[in-house]
């Protein structure tokens, strides 16, 4: 990517998206954890979650044409692509990028906050949608109508900062019968909840959810581009 001094705003942004980074790593979260994946991190997010680990993607970035994005992805030689942010769906051309990736034969996942209408994402995409908990500071931004758009290929993720967050998430899973709609993921916020405590709570309550930790942080720590 260009340095801040070299960044420019193109006269025409047709077919372009603002990109923070494109990198090759192992998927660290969701049902695809462990798979070699190319990550496309779009710039910008309307939320400010307390535990955010990608605040560097709120601003900056470089404009890239979709043709160049696909060319860069293809250079890494893997079929798995994850479009993330920030909040990728906050960029109006994100939906077109997702469809082009699917048309090109990639297995595509989308990491989204759930604060934006997920129906703009191609149904061939695996939509990994957060429901923001009270301790995230952004629970009032949840778009509950997104739940009706979920399909069995999608996933709902709760990042939990406390026992109170866990109980809130447990109740939402039951209230909305989420485990009957799609796979449900419970994850401890890094440095906020002990993974063993969350595992014990899930087992004690016999919850129909998948426990997960952020594999990339266990391997490389809390660093960008991994």
Buried (B, 14 or more C-beta within 10 A) or exposed (E): EEEEEEEEEEEEEEBBBBBBBBBBBBBBBBBBBEBEBBBBBBBBBEBEBEBBBBEBBBEBBBBBBBEBBBEBBEEBEBBBBBBBBBBBBBBEBBBBBBBBBBEEEBBBBBBBBBBBBBBBBBEBBBBBBBBBBBBBBBBEBBBEEBBEBBEEBBBBBBBBBBEEBBBBBBEBBEEBEBBEBBBBBBBBBBEBBEBEEBBEBBEEBEBEBBBBBBBBBEEEEEEEEB
